[in-house]
Amino acid sequence: MVGFNQDLPGTDHFVMPATQHDAVVWISGASLEVVFDEARAALRALRSVAIVAEETVGWPYRRNRDLTGFEDGSENPTLIEAPGVALVPTPRAGAGGSILLLQKWRHFAARWEALPSSSQERVIGRTKPDSVELAPQPVDSHVARTDQDKFGKIFRRNVPYGTVTDHGTIFVGFCSSQRPFQRMLESMVGGDGGPPDALMRYTRPLTGAYYFVPSLDALRSLGPANEGERR
Ligand code: HEM
């Protein structure tokens, strides 16, 4: 696995920026006050070895929709299939862990909201109310440009972030290999000779980084000895 160390250039001077950092801490919880306290505790615990390069607060939106208003994750593998897609298999190095692509995308909300639903559907490649795949599929739709039958399967969980006037999507993708992500990103920017992803007329990435997420067993083995014994 390699970091997102170089900007990924696309057509029309468009660039996916590389903003690789050393590590990421993801804290998730139903209540912001719990997340806040845990995040402060994590900062204190890591104080001697790390400083914060970037932080983003995410929040859920209309159950499983992203801020385009479309259902997100429709083509995700089921939870039964997900480990086979997302986890590095034994005996490969890092078995049980996962490769994470984290990319923060700003939405141009006014431009997006000015589109009628039918045009938004052609950009995504699915219907808005019930997420049915369009047939025929526009060649530059987001679904066409990230087609998992072509590039390989990944497991996604997008998270909205931001304020009323400045917001977007944190793309969170997990995979057992880095290759599908790289191929999808190249396809989205039009780097494979195809049209750029239509979604990029309405959103732009601000960050891009890959991280290795160790398995729970691997994490546990790094903790204090008595942590393991208590389980
Ligand atoms: C602003 C950023 C993004 C938004 C708002 C977004 C939103 C969506 C939506 C609404 C769908 C259709 C429903 C679904 O199957 O989940 C979708 C599909 C998908 N997206 Fe994204 N996405 C974003 C970025 C990305 C990125 C960066 C990647 C890959 C690196 C990606 C990979 C995929 C894949 C693999 C699918 C399913 C394609 C298929 O049908 O096989 N998305 N996305």
Residues whose N, C-alpha, C, O or C-beta is under 5 A from the ligand:
A	BS01	HEM	D66 T68 F70 E71 D72 G73 S74 E75 N76 W105 I124 V143 T146 D147 Q148 D149 T169 F171 F181 M184 L185 T203
